[in-house]
Amino acid sequence: MKVKYVGEFDVDVPNSYRIFMDVLPGKIYEVLSVEDGWYRIIDESEEDYLYPPENFEVVEDEQEIRRAV
C-alpha cells in the first residue's frame, strides 16, 4: 500500500519535540506493514518507524488493485 503524508511539518517546534520530523508533506511512502492499526514506513531517516494512519492518505492499495483484476 502506498500512502501520502498529509500532516504538517512545523518548523517552529524543536527537533526533540517534533513527532513527525522524518516524513515530508505530500511525499508518498510505501507501507511495509500495518501493526495495531499504525503504518510501518521507511521515512527520511531511512529507518522504519510506526506512524498513525490519520496523518496519511491512501493513494494506492494493492488489495484493491488485485480485486479489480
Backbone hydrogen bonds, N-H to C=O, Kabsch-Sander energy under -0.5 kcal/mol:
donor,donor_aa,acceptor,acceptor_aa,energy
2,K,60,E,-3.0
3,V,29,Y,-2.8
4,K,57,E,-2.8
5,Y,27,K,-2.2
6,V,55,N,-2.5
7,G,55,N,-1.0
10,D,8,E,-0.6
11,V,9,F,-0.9
13,V,10,D,-1.1
17,Y,14,P,-2.3
18,R,14,P,-1.0
18,R,15,N,-0.6
19,I,17,Y,-0.6
21,M,18,R,-0.8
23,V,20,F,-1.2
26,G,5,Y,-3.1
27,K,24,L,-1.9
29,Y,3,V,-3.5
31,V,1,M,-3.2
32,L,30,E,-0.7
32,L,40,R,-3.2
33,S,40,R,-0.8
35,E,33,S,-0.5
35,E,38,W,-2.7
38,W,35,E,-2.3
39,Y,51,Y,-2.8
40,R,33,S,-2.9
41,I,39,Y,-0.7
41,I,49,Y,-2.7
42,I,30,E,-0.6
43,D,41,I,-0.8
43,D,47,E,-2.2
44,E,22,D,-3.4
46,E,43,D,-2.1
49,Y,41,I,-2.4
51,Y,39,Y,-2.4
55,N,52,P,-1.5
56,F,53,P,-2.0
57,E,4,K,-2.3
59,V,2,K,-2.6
60,E,2,K,-1.8
62,E,60,E,-0.5
65,I,61,D,-1.9
66,R,62,E,-2.7
67,R,63,Q,-1.8
68,A,64,E,-1.5
69,V,65,I,-1.0
